[in-house]
Amino acid sequence: MHRHGYKGRKFGRKTDQRLALTRGLMCSLIKYQTITTTLARAKEIRREAEKLISLAKKGGLANRRLIIARLNDLETATLLVDVVAPQIKRDSGYLRIEHAGYRRGDNAEMGTISFVDEINYEVEAEKPAKESKKDSKPAKDAKASKPAKKEDK
């Protein structure tokens, strides 16, 4: 039997567990900019996360909804689209994987995955609040607009 046409790693898990694992790792990567995990997981996450970043850079409502569906986390998806994606200057290769030695318990090869560009999360807080539009016409005085009453004496 051959493995032609099968994409991605199995991680010894069922499909729904594997999907939850990748979603969780991608959300952590977006929130914290860098995570340390096994090298195989880091390589698999890079494939998915770079596609999401490309969608976020394109912008638009349809792409935002695709990102929300794939991450299954509205807060993280908003962070990716509104804060992270505008700060990335390159066209591809958004993430880097560095070897981080071996895990003590089972000697699994570890890797650190992080953004190549430096991301500043305080940018969102610095945006000025939108000012409400005020009428350019001055308010008329209530007394001036009413006709003067004649007083009877």
C-alpha positions, 0 to 999 in steps of 0.5 A, spaced: 500 500 500 502 506 498 501 513 501 500 517 495 495 523 495 495 523 503 497 530 505 498 532 512 501 528 519 496 524 523 499 525 530 496 518 532 490 522 533 483 521 530 480 527 525 477 531 530 482 531 535 487 532 530 483 538 528 482 541 535 490 540 536 492 544 530 486 550 531 489 550 539 496 551 537 494 556 531 490 560 536 496 560 541 501 562 536 497 568 534 496 570 541 503 569 544 507 570 537 511 564 539 510 557 541 514 551 543 512 544 541 514 538 537 518 539 531 512 535 527 507 539 530 510 546 528 512 544 521 504 542 520 502 548 523 506 552 519 503 550 513 496 552 516 498 558 519 501 561 513 495 560 509 491 564 514 495 569 514 495 570 507 487 570 507 488 576 513 493 580 509 488 580 503 482 582 507 475 583 506 469 580 509 469 573 506 476 572 508 475 574 515 469 569 515 474 563 513 479 565 518 473 565 523 471 558 521 478 555 521 480 558 527 473 557 531 475 563 535 472 570 534 477 574 538 483 570 535 481 571 528 479 579 529 486 579 532 489 576 526 486 580 521 486 587 525 493 587 528 497 582 526 496 582 518 497 589 517 504 589 520 507 583 516 511 586 510 513 580 506 509 576 501 510 569 504 514 566 509 511 569 515 513 564 520 520 561 522 521 554 525 528 553 530 530 547 533 529 547 540 533 540 542 529 534 545 524 533 550 526 530 557 521 525 557 520 521 551 526 525 547 522 528 542 525 533 537 522 540 539 522 546 535 520 553 536 515 557 531 515 564 531 513 570 526 519 573 522 517 580 523 516 583 530 509 584 531 506 590 536 500 588 539 499 595 542 497 598 536 490 596 537 490 600 543 493 607 540 487 608 535 483 614 536 476 613 538 471 615 532 468 622 534 461 623 533 459 628 528 456 634 530 451 638 527 454 644 523 448 649 524 447 652 531 441 651 535 436 656 534 433 659 540 426 657 542 424 664 544 427 667 537 423 662 533 416 663 536 412 669 535 412 674 540 406 674 544 402 681 546 401 682 553 394 685 555 394 690 560 
